[in-house]
């Protein structure tokens, strides 16, 4: 993995922020209905976190520019992998894709995803159809790496089957993403230290405080829990993500307003939101 220092402008974009399943409705169009996918676009490379249905719009927006790409998987639940077969660069000969993630249930991430995407669950065999040059590497549960000048760290958090939270530091600016985490079941001291003084925290807030008691153990947090974490970690800005498929735009706005009572600099993630960028 390249550790060459990156130079020039970069941009971090949320391409999907819905949890559990994609949704399509006029009442959810404001925040969007695509499932989890995030991108750090560097001058000479691209870093992608998760391949939910939002990766389709990422592929459309960037085209096939042949930038070497690191694709990190937080975990392998459907909503985080469903978009991979529809990412157009996969079918371009000569494009380099490096897939990495913590093995889940004893299986490497790319092996698992390609196993899912074959008959009878998918009309073609993804592994046989891919024309790009794909390598895969298993990650330890916690660790760090350098990628074209960006420092990437990851930490295991509480979610059924396991899940990685990621922190990216580029040009001295730190972005933390934990799209699936049950904060009440995560080592709080370790996670606060992981998020400490980040410029941006993108955090799971699928449930309201009233909804959470019926979903304990499902692997997700509330808007208030995310806000309290942001306050305790001293982050500058909080973005609530993994919106419940049953929550329309009005419900998400209400959850943001509720979270703002304990952390003022908060907003809801939306598809296509540029959450951090350098001078361009």
ZADO-1210 file (C-alpha; in nm, 4 decimals, padded with zeros to 6 digits):
<atoms>
<atom x="00.0000" y="00.0000" z="00.0000" code="UNK" pos="1"/>
<atom x="00.1409" y="00.3345" z="-00.1043" code="UNK" pos="2"/>
<atom x="00.2542" y="00.5725" z="00.1674" code="UNK" pos="3"/>
<atom x="00.3618" y="00.8486" z="-00.0702" code="UNK" pos="4"/>
<atom x="00.2621" y="01.1930" z="00.0488" code="UNK" pos="5"/>
<atom x="-00.0419" y="01.3222" z="-00.1344" code="UNK" pos="6"/>
<atom x="-00.0333" y="01.6692" z="-00.2806" code="UNK" pos="7"/>
<atom x="-00.3098" y="01.8943" z="-00.4024" code="UNK" pos="8"/>
<atom x="-00.6835" y="01.9136" z="-00.3372" code="UNK" pos="9"/>
<atom x="-00.8961" y="01.6301" z="-00.1992" code="UNK" pos="10"/>
<atom x="-01.2631" y="01.5771" z="-00.1259" code="UNK" pos="11"/>
<atom x="-01.4600" y="01.3524" z="00.1094" code="UNK" pos="12"/>
<atom x="-01.8148" y="01.2651" z="00.0032" code="UNK" pos="13"/>
<atom x="-02.1032" y="01.0655" z="00.1489" code="UNK" pos="14"/>
<atom x="-02.2679" y="00.8700" z="-00.1355" code="UNK" pos="15"/>
<atom x="-02.5063" y="00.6678" z="00.0805" code="UNK" pos="16"/>
<atom x="-02.6269" y="00.7109" z="00.4373" code="UNK" pos="17"/>
<atom x="-02.9410" y="00.4974" z="00.4720" code="UNK" pos="18"/>
<atom x="-02.9373" y="00.1955" z="00.6995" code="UNK" pos="19"/>
<atom x="-03.0631" y="-00.1600" z="00.6551" code="UNK" pos="20"/>
<atom x="-03.2188" y="-00.1321" z="00.3083" code="UNK" pos="21"/>
<atom x="-03.2350" y="00.1270" z="00.0272" code="UNK" pos="22"/>
<atom x="-03.5518" y="00.3354" z="00.0154" code="UNK" pos="23"/>
<atom x="-03.7150" y="00.5408" z="-00.2583" code="UNK" pos="24"/>
<atom x="-03.9903" y="00.7816" z="-00.1674" code="UNK" pos="25"/>
<atom x="-04.0675" y="01.1505" z="-00.2116" code="UNK" pos="26"/>
<atom x="-04.0748" y="01.1789" z="00.1668" code="UNK" pos="27"/>
<atom x="-03.7142" y="01.0564" z="00.1981" code="UNK" pos="28"/>
<atom x="-03.5634" y="01.2412" z="-00.0986" code="UNK" pos="29"/>
<atom x="-03.4075" y="01.5155" z="00.1149" code="UNK" pos="30"/>
<atom x="-03.1605" y="01.2929" z="00.2967" code="UNK" pos="31"/>
<atom x="-03.1657" y="01.0173" z="00.0370" code="UNK" pos="32"/>
<atom x="-03.2257" y="00.6469" z="00.0271" code="UNK" pos="33"/>
<atom x="-02.8925" y="00.4927" z="-00.0790" code="UNK" pos="34"/>
<atom x="-02.7120" y="00.2691" z="00.1681" code="UNK" pos="35"/>
<atom x="-02.3650" y="00.3264" z="00.3068" code="UNK" pos="36"/>
<atom x="-02.0795" y="00.4336" z="00.0827" code="UNK" pos="37"/>
<atom x="-01.8184" y="00.7046" z="00.1471" code="UNK" pos="38"/>
<atom x="-01.5287" y="00.8261" z="-00.0626" code="UNK" pos="39"/>
<atom x="-01.2047" y="01.0152" z="-00.0150" code="UNK" pos="40"/>
<atom x="-01.1015" y="01.1426" z="-00.3585" code="UNK" pos="41"/>
<atom x="-00.7290" y="01.2171" z="-00.3631" code="UNK" pos="42"/>
<atom x="-00.5309" y="01.3657" z="-00.6523" code="UNK" pos="43"/>
<atom x="-00.3670" y="01.0341" z="-00.7401" code="UNK" pos="44"/>
<atom x="-00.5902" y="00.7726" z="-00.5777" code="UNK" pos="45"/>
<atom x="-00.9312" y="00.6965" z="-00.4287" code="UNK" pos="46"/>
<atom x="-01.0372" y="00.5485" z="-00.0960" code="UNK" pos="47"/>
<atom x="-01.3857" y="00.4003" z="-00.0581" code="UNK" pos="48"/>
<atom x="-01.5520" y="00.2838" z="00.2620" code="UNK" pos="49"/>
<atom x="-01.8253" y="00.0232" z="00.2046" code="UNK" pos="50"/>
<atom x="-02.0098" y="-00.0643" z="-00.1129" code="UNK" pos="51"/>
<atom x="-02.3738" y="-00.0026" z="-00.0314" code="UNK" pos="52"/>
<atom x="-02.6116" y="00.1094" z="-00.3044" code="UNK" pos="53"/>
<atom x="-02.4568" y="00.4584" z="-00.2919" code="UNK" pos="54"/>
<atom x="-02.1548" y="00.3275" z="-00.4810" code="UNK" pos="55"/>
<atom x="-02.3621" y="00.3359" z="-00.7993" code="UNK" pos="56"/>
<atom x="-02.3764" y="00.7165" z="-00.7884" code="UNK" pos="57"/>
<atom x="-02.0075" y="00.7300" z="-00.6993" code="UNK" pos="58"/>
<atom x="-01.9273" y="00.5361" z="-01.0158" code="UNK" pos="59"/>
<atom x="-02.1500" y="00.7605" z="-01.2250" code="UNK" pos="60"/>
<atom x="-01.9976" y="01.0779" z="-01.0846" code="UNK" pos="61"/>
<atom x="-01.6314" y="00.9809" z="-01.1165" code="UNK" pos="62"/>
<atom x="-01.6432" y="00.7664" z="-01.4265" code="UNK" pos="63"/>
<atom x="-01.3539" y="00.5363" z="-01.4998" code="UNK" pos="64"/>
<atom x="-01.0517" y="00.7530" z="-01.4236" code="UNK" pos="65"/>
<atom x="-00.8306" y="00.4525" z="-01.3436" code="UNK" pos="66"/>
<atom x="-00.7158" y="00.5902" z="-01.0101" code="UNK" pos="67"/>
<atom x="-00.5813" y="00.3070" z="-00.7946" code="UNK" pos="68"/>
<atom x="-00.8475" y="00.2450" z="-00.5331" code="UNK" pos="69"/>
<atom x="-00.8475" y="00.1140" z="-00.1783" code="UNK" pos="70"/>
<atom x="-01.1881" y="-00.0232" z="-00.0794" code="UNK" pos="71"/>
<atom x="-01.2369" y="-00.0772" z="00.2928" code="UNK" pos="72"/>
<atom x="-01.5284" y="-00.2755" z="00.4328" code="UNK" pos="73"/>
<atom x="-01.6533" y="-00.2016" z="00.7820" code="UNK" pos="74"/>
<atom x="-01.8443" y="-00.5314" z="00.7814" code="UNK" pos="75"/>
<atom x="-02.0439" y="-00.7476" z="00.5436" code="UNK" pos="76"/>
<atom x="-02.4118" y="-00.6939" z="00.6135" code="UNK" pos="77"/>
<atom x="-02.6240" y="-00.6625" z="00.2995" code="UNK" pos="78"/>
<atom x="-02.6692" y="-00.2868" z="00.3095" code="UNK" pos="79"/>
<atom x="-02.2909" y="-00.2365" z="00.3000" code="UNK" pos="80"/>
<atom x="-02.2137" y="-00.4689" z="00.0079" code="UNK" pos="81"/>
<atom x="-02.5247" y="-00.4672" z="-00.2135" code="UNK" pos="82"/>
<atom x="-02.3889" y="-00.2080" z="-00.4568" code="UNK" pos="83"/>
<atom x="-02.0546" y="-00.3702" z="-00.5394" code="UNK" pos="84"/>
<atom x="-02.1653" y="-00.5554" z="-00.8577" code="UNK" pos="85"/>
<atom x="-02.2955" y="-00.2248" z="-00.9970" code="UNK" pos="86"/>
<atom x="-01.9683" y="-00.0331" z="-00.9583" code="UNK" pos="87"/>
<atom x="-01.8677" y="00.0141" z="-01.3216" code="UNK" pos="88"/>
<atom x="-01.4859" y="00.0269" z="-01.2809" code="UNK" pos="89"/>
<atom x="-01.4933" y="-00.3395" z="-01.1760" code="UNK" pos="90"/>
<atom x="-01.5400" y="-00.4325" z="-01.5397" code="UNK" pos="91"/>
<atom x="-01.2503" y="-00.2267" z="-01.6763" code="UNK" pos="92"/>
<atom x="-00.9325" y="-00.4221" z="-01.7569" code="UNK" pos="93"/>
<atom x="-00.6198" y="-00.2745" z="-01.6029" code="UNK" pos="94"/>
<atom x="-00.7879" y="-00.0860" z="-01.3170" code="UNK" pos="95"/>
<atom x="-00.6335" y="-00.1699" z="-00.9779" code="UNK" pos="96"/>
<atom x="-00.8597" y="-00.2330" z="-00.6787" code="UNK" pos="97"/>
<atom x="-00.7243" y="-00.3209" z="-00.3344" code="UNK" pos="98"/>
<atom x="-00.9970" y="-00.4641" z="-00.1080" code="UNK" pos="99"/>
<atom x="-00.9322" y="-00.4764" z="00.2654" code="UNK" pos="100"/>
<atom x="-01.1301" y="-00.5565" z="00.5753" code="UNK" pos="101"/>
<atom x="-01.1353" y="-00.7558" z="00.8948" code="UNK" pos="102"/>
<atom x="-01.2452" y="-01.1144" z="00.8143" code="UNK" pos="103"/>
<atom x="-01.5970" y="-01.1904" z="00.9326" code="UNK" pos="104"/>
<atom x="-01.7027" y="-01.5403" z="01.0377" code="UNK" pos="105"/>
<atom x="-01.3574" y="-01.6572" z="00.9332" code="UNK" pos="106"/>
<atom x="-01.3888" y="-01.5398" z="00.5717" code="UNK" pos="107"/>
<atom x="-01.2088" y="-01.2659" z="00.3805" code="UNK" pos="108"/>
<atom x="-01.4330" y="-00.9809" z="00.2708" code="UNK" pos="109"/>
<atom x="-01.3931" y="-01.0072" z="-00.1086" code="UNK" pos="110"/>
<atom x="-01.4371" y="-01.3851" z="-00.0994" code="UNK" pos="111"/>
<atom x="-01.7600" y="-01.3398" z="00.0944" code="UNK" pos="112"/>
<atom x="-01.9050" y="-01.0701" z="-00.1302" code="UNK" pos="113"/>
<atom x="-01.8282" y="-01.2565" z="-00.4505" code="UNK" pos="114"/>
<atom x="-01.9715" y="-01.5740" z="-00.3016" code="UNK" pos="115"/>
<atom x="-02.2991" y="-01.3902" z="-00.2439" code="UNK" pos="116"/>
<atom x="-02.3087" y="-01.2487" z="-00.5962" code="UNK" pos="117"/>
<atom x="-02.3498" y="-01.5615" z="-00.8023" code="UNK" pos="118"/>
<atom x="-02.6431" y="-01.7830" z="-00.9042" code="UNK" pos="119"/>
<atom x="-02.8984" y="-01.8426" z="-00.7640" code="UNK" pos="120"/>
<atom x="-02.8740" y="-01.5146" z="-00.5666" code="UNK" pos="121"/>
<atom x="-02.7342" y="-01.3109" z="-00.8577" code="UNK" pos="122"/>
<atom x="-02.7712" y="-01.3730" z="-01.2321" code="UNK" pos="123"/>
<atom x="-02.3962" y="-01.3933" z="-01.3048" code="UNK" pos="124"/>
<atom x="-02.0837" y="-01.4856" z="-01.1128" code="UNK" pos="125"/>
<atom x="-01.9273" y="-01.1590" z="-00.9978" code="UNK" pos="126"/>
<atom x="-01.5844" y="-01.3136" z="-00.9511" code="UNK" pos="127"/>
<atom x="-01.5826" y="-01.4445" z="-01.3079" code="UNK" pos="128"/>
<atom x="-01.7194" y="-01.1199" z="-01.4538" code="UNK" pos="129"/>
<atom x="-01.4741" y="-00.8770" z="-01.2940" code="UNK" pos="130"/>
<atom x="-01.2072" y="-00.7507" z="-01.5362" code="UNK" pos="131"/>
<atom x="-01.0206" y="-00.5193" z="-01.2997" code="UNK" pos="132"/>
<atom x="-00.7095" y="-00.6318" z="-01.1157" code="UNK" pos="133"/>
<atom x="-00.8367" y="-00.7078" z="-00.7635" code="UNK" pos="134"/>
<atom x="-00.6233" y="-00.7929" z="-00.4635" code="UNK" pos="135"/>
<atom x="-00.7543" y="-00.8563" z="-00.1151" code="UNK" pos="136"/>
<atom x="-00.5879" y="-00.8266" z="00.2228" code="UNK" pos="137"/>
<atom x="-00.7161" y="-00.9280" z="00.5626" code="UNK" pos="138"/>
<atom x="-00.6886" y="-00.6644" z="00.8328" code="UNK" pos="139"/>
<atom x="-00.6213" y="-00.7240" z="01.1987" code="UNK" pos="140"/>
<atom x="-00.9018" y="-00.6175" z="01.4319" code="UNK" pos="141"/>
<atom x="-00.7319" y="-00.2832" z="01.5008" code="UNK" pos="142"/>
<atom x="-00.4545" y="-00.1092" z="01.3125" code="UNK" pos="143"/>
<atom x="-00.3448" y="00.1649" z="01.0777" code="UNK" pos="144"/>
<atom x="-00.2025" y="00.2127" z="00.7290" code="UNK" pos="145"/>
<atom x="-00.0907" y="00.4927" z="00.4977" code="UNK" pos="146"/>
<atom x="-00.2525" y="00.5453" z="00.1600" code="UNK" pos="147"/>
<atom x="-00.1261" y="00.8187" z="-00.0743" code="UNK" pos="148"/>
<atom x="-00.0620" y="01.0550" z="00.2158" code="UNK" pos="149"/>
<atom x="-00.3786" y="00.9730" z="00.4104" code="UNK" pos="150"/>
<atom x="-00.3463" y="00.7941" z="00.7430" code="UNK" pos="151"/>
<atom x="-00.6205" y="00.5359" z="00.7987" code="UNK" pos="152"/>
<atom x="-00.6903" y="00.3832" z="01.1406" code="UNK" pos="153"/>
<atom x="-00.9574" y="00.1348" z="01.2403" code="UNK" pos="154"/>
<atom x="-01.1082" y="00.0097" z="01.5627" code="UNK" pos="155"/>
<atom x="-01.3522" y="-00.2733" z="01.6339" code="UNK" pos="156"/>
<atom x="-01.6886" y="-00.1565" z="01.7705" code="UNK" pos="157"/>
<atom x="-01.9999" y="-00.3320" z="01.8944" code="UNK" pos="158"/>
<atom x="-02.2263" y="-00.4602" z="01.6164" code="UNK" pos="159"/>
<atom x="-02.3603" y="-00.8128" z="01.5554" code="UNK" pos="160"/>
<atom x="-02.0860" y="-01.0068" z="01.3760" code="UNK" pos="161"/>
<atom x="-01.8330" y="-00.7298" z="01.4347" code="UNK" pos="162"/>
<atom x="-01.7706" y="-00.3961" z="01.2648" code="UNK" pos="163"/>
<atom x="-01.4824" y="-00.1544" z="01.2063" code="UNK" pos="164"/>
<atom x="-01.4908" y="00.2176" z="01.2737" code="UNK" pos="165"/>
<atom x="-01.2486" y="00.4149" z="01.0564" code="UNK" pos="166"/>
<atom x="-01.0529" y="00.7358" z="01.1110" code="UNK" pos="167"/>
<atom x="-00.8890" y="00.9153" z="00.8193" code="UNK" pos="168"/>
<atom x="-00.6337" y="01.1896" z="00.8723" code="UNK" pos="169"/>
<atom x="-00.5344" y="01.3938" z="00.5675" code="UNK" pos="170"/>
<atom x="-00.3565" y="01.7288" z="00.5690" code="UNK" pos="171"/>
<atom x="-00.3872" y="01.7277" z="00.9469" code="UNK" pos="172"/>
<atom x="-00.7667" y="01.6991" z="00.9350" code="UNK" pos="173"/>
<atom x="-00.9259" y="01.3973" z="01.1050" code="UNK" pos="174"/>
<atom x="-01.2545" y="01.2386" z="00.9959" code="UNK" pos="175"/>
<atom x="-01.4077" y="00.9510" z="01.1945" code="UNK" pos="176"/>
<atom x="-01.6746" y="00.7225" z="01.0515" code="UNK" pos="177"/>
<atom x="-01.8681" y="00.4659" z="01.2501" code="UNK" pos="178"/>
<atom x="-02.1749" y="00.3859" z="01.0472" code="UNK" pos="179"/>
<atom x="-02.2836" y="00.0842" z="01.2494" code="UNK" pos="180"/>
<atom x="-02.2158" y="00.0922" z="01.6222" code="UNK" pos="181"/>
<atom x="-02.4107" y="00.0225" z="01.9373" code="UNK" pos="182"/>
<atom x="-02.2507" y="00.2755" z="02.1669" code="UNK" pos="183"/>
<atom x="-02.4025" y="00.1277" z="02.4817" code="UNK" pos="184"/>
<atom x="-02.2140" y="-00.1972" z="02.4130" code="UNK" pos="185"/>
<atom x="-01.8847" y="-00.0465" z="02.2874" code="UNK" pos="186"/>
<atom x="-01.5792" y="00.0250" z="02.5027" code="UNK" pos="187"/>
<atom x="-01.6603" y="00.3897" z="02.5629" code="UNK" pos="188"/>
<atom x="-01.3195" y="00.5058" z="02.6816" code="UNK" pos="189"/>
<atom x="-01.1454" y="00.3490" z="02.3813" code="UNK" pos="190"/>
<atom x="-01.3947" y="00.4919" z="02.1355" code="UNK" pos="191"/>
<atom x="-01.3802" y="00.8417" z="02.2846" code="UNK" pos="192"/>
<atom x="-01.0017" y="00.8284" z="02.2500" code="UNK" pos="193"/>
<atom x="-01.0410" y="00.7152" z="01.8878" code="UNK" pos="194"/>
<atom x="-01.2707" y="01.0101" z="01.8101" code="UNK" pos="195"/>
<atom x="-01.0858" y="01.2650" z="02.0241" code="UNK" pos="196"/>
<atom x="-01.0680" y="01.6148" z="01.8743" code="UNK" pos="197"/>
<atom x="-01.1739" y="01.4995" z="01.5272" code="UNK" pos="198"/>
<atom x="-01.2849" y="01.7721" z="01.2921" code="UNK" pos="199"/>
<atom x="-01.5737" y="01.5517" z="01.1843" code="UNK" pos="200"/>
<atom x="-01.7538" y="01.2525" z="01.3360" code="UNK" pos="201"/>
<atom x="-02.0006" y="01.0614" z="01.1182" code="UNK" pos="202"/>
<atom x="-02.1894" y="00.8364" z="01.3583" code="UNK" pos="203"/>
<atom x="-02.4706" y="00.5830" z="01.3581" code="UNK" pos="204"/>
<atom x="-02.7939" y="00.7347" z="01.4901" code="UNK" pos="205"/>
<atom x="-03.0557" y="00.4965" z="01.3552" code="UNK" pos="206"/>
<atom x="-03.2927" y="00.5138" z="01.6502" code="UNK" pos="207"/>
<atom x="-03.4548" y="00.7732" z="01.8673" code="UNK" pos="208"/>
<atom x="-03.4369" y="00.7358" z="02.2437" code="UNK" pos="209"/>
<atom x="-03.7963" y="00.6104" z="02.2408" code="UNK" pos="210"/>
<atom x="-03.7210" y="00.3465" z="01.9747" code="UNK" pos="211"/>
<atom x="-03.3988" y="00.2104" z="02.1206" code="UNK" pos="212"/>
<atom x="-03.5413" y="-00.0026" z="02.4047" code="UNK" pos="213"/>
<atom x="-03.7120" y="-00.2247" z="02.1455" code="UNK" pos="214"/>
<atom x="-03.3866" y="-00.2606" z="01.9495" code="UNK" pos="215"/>
<atom x="-03.1232" y="-00.3286" z="02.2145" code="UNK" pos="216"/>
<atom x="-02.8664" y="-00.5670" z="02.0695" code="UNK" pos="217"/>
<atom x="-02.9485" y="-00.4800" z="01.7076" code="UNK" pos="218"/>
<atom x="-02.6161" y="-00.2971" z="01.6778" code="UNK" pos="219"/>
<atom x="-02.7216" y="00.0664" z="01.6430" code="UNK" pos="220"/>
<atom x="-02.7272" y="00.3870" z="01.8455" code="UNK" pos="221"/>
<atom x="-02.9543" y="00.6812" z="01.9100" code="UNK" pos="222"/>
<atom x="-02.9219" y="01.0424" z="01.8058" code="UNK" pos="223"/>
<atom x="-02.8688" y="01.1477" z="02.1665" code="UNK" pos="224"/>
<atom x="-02.6007" y="00.8840" z="02.2254" code="UNK" pos="225"/>
<atom x="-02.4126" y="01.0054" z="01.9181" code="UNK" pos="226"/>
<atom x="-02.4438" y="01.3656" z="02.0339" code="UNK" pos="227"/>
<atom x="-02.3110" y="01.2811" z="02.3782" code="UNK" pos="228"/>
<atom x="-02.0170" y="01.0952" z="02.2241" code="UNK" pos="229"/>
<atom x="-01.9370" y="01.3996" z="02.0102" code="UNK" pos="230"/>
<atom x="-01.9464" y="01.6244" z="02.3158" code="UNK" pos="231"/>
<atom x="-01.7313" y="01.3899" z="02.5252" code="UNK" pos="232"/>
<atom x="-01.4748" y="01.3434" z="02.2467" code="UNK" pos="233"/>
<atom x="-01.4509" y="01.7152" z="02.1732" code="UNK" pos="234"/>
<atom x="-01.5173" y="01.6825" z="01.8016" code="UNK" pos="235"/>
<atom x="-01.5923" y="01.9917" z="01.5973" code="UNK" pos="236"/>
<atom x="-01.8820" y="01.8640" z="01.3893" code="UNK" pos="237"/>
<atom x="-02.1233" y="01.5692" z="01.4066" code="UNK" pos="238"/>
<atom x="-02.3105" y="01.4111" z="01.1157" code="UNK" pos="239"/>
<atom x="-02.5810" y="01.1576" z="01.2032" code="UNK" pos="240"/>
<atom x="-02.5963" y="00.8620" z="00.9635" code="UNK" pos="241"/>
<atom x="-02.7453" y="00.5161" z="00.9022" code="UNK" pos="242"/>
<atom x="-03.0950" y="00.6633" z="00.8890" code="UNK" pos="243"/>
<atom x="-03.3656" y="00.4074" z="00.9605" code="UNK" pos="244"/>
<atom x="-03.5538" y="00.3037" z="00.6435" code="UNK" pos="245"/>
<atom x="-03.8766" y="00.3833" z="00.8256" code="UNK" pos="246"/>
<atom x="-03.7744" y="00.7428" z="00.8979" code="UNK" pos="247"/>
<atom x="-03.8790" y="01.0039" z="00.6453" code="UNK" pos="248"/>
<atom x="-03.7109" y="01.3433" z="00.6075" code="UNK" pos="249"/>
<atom x="-03.9284" y="01.4984" z="00.8783" code="UNK" pos="250"/>
<atom x="-03.8276" y="01.2267" z="01.1253" code="UNK" pos="251"/>
<atom x="-03.4567" y="01.2713" z="01.0497" code="UNK" pos="252"/>
<atom x="-03.4865" y="01.6486" z="01.0894" code="UNK" pos="253"/>
<atom x="-03.6563" y="01.5986" z="01.4244" code="UNK" pos="254"/>
<atom x="-03.3757" y="01.3682" z="01.5382" code="UNK" pos="255"/>
<atom x="-03.1151" y="01.6254" z="01.4349" code="UNK" pos="256"/>
<atom x="-03.2992" y="01.8971" z="01.6291" code="UNK" pos="257"/>
<atom x="-03.3202" y="01.6699" z="01.9322" code="UNK" pos="258"/>
<atom x="-02.9475" y="01.5890" z="01.9155" code="UNK" pos="259"/>
<atom x="-02.8691" y="01.9603" z="01.8933" code="UNK" pos="260"/>
<atom x="-02.9956" y="02.0068" z="02.2481" code="UNK" pos="261"/>
<atom x="-02.6727" y="01.8461" z="02.3723" code="UNK" pos="262"/>
<atom x="-02.4360" y="01.9085" z="02.0784" code="UNK" pos="263"/>
<atom x="-02.4989" y="02.2177" z="01.8709" code="UNK" pos="264"/>
<atom x="-02.2883" y="02.1476" z="01.5610" code="UNK" pos="265"/>
<atom x="-02.4896" y="01.8546" z="01.4254" code="UNK" pos="266"/>
<atom x="-02.6595" y="01.7724" z="01.0976" code="UNK" pos="267"/>
<atom x="-02.8055" y="01.4734" z="00.9183" code="UNK" pos="268"/>
<atom x="-02.6056" y="01.2906" z="00.6548" code="UNK" pos="269"/>
<atom x="-02.7492" y="01.3052" z="00.3055" code="UNK" pos="270"/>
<atom x="-02.6569" y="01.1381" z="-00.0197" code="UNK" pos="271"/>
<atom x="-02.4018" y="01.3440" z="-00.2105" code="UNK" pos="272"/>
<atom x="-02.2989" y="01.5570" z="00.0865" code="UNK" pos="273"/>
<atom x="-01.9395" y="01.6804" z="00.0740" code="UNK" pos="274"/>
<atom x="-01.8497" y="01.6776" z="00.4388" code="UNK" pos="275"/>
<atom x="-01.4858" y="01.7845" z="00.4195" code="UNK" pos="276"/>
<atom x="-01.2654" y="01.9173" z="00.1456" code="UNK" pos="277"/>
<atom x="-00.9407" y="02.1000" z="00.1059" code="UNK" pos="278"/>
<atom x="-00.9031" y="02.4187" z="-00.0948" code="UNK" pos="279"/>
<atom x="-00.9762" y="02.3310" z="-00.4567" code="UNK" pos="280"/>
</atoms>
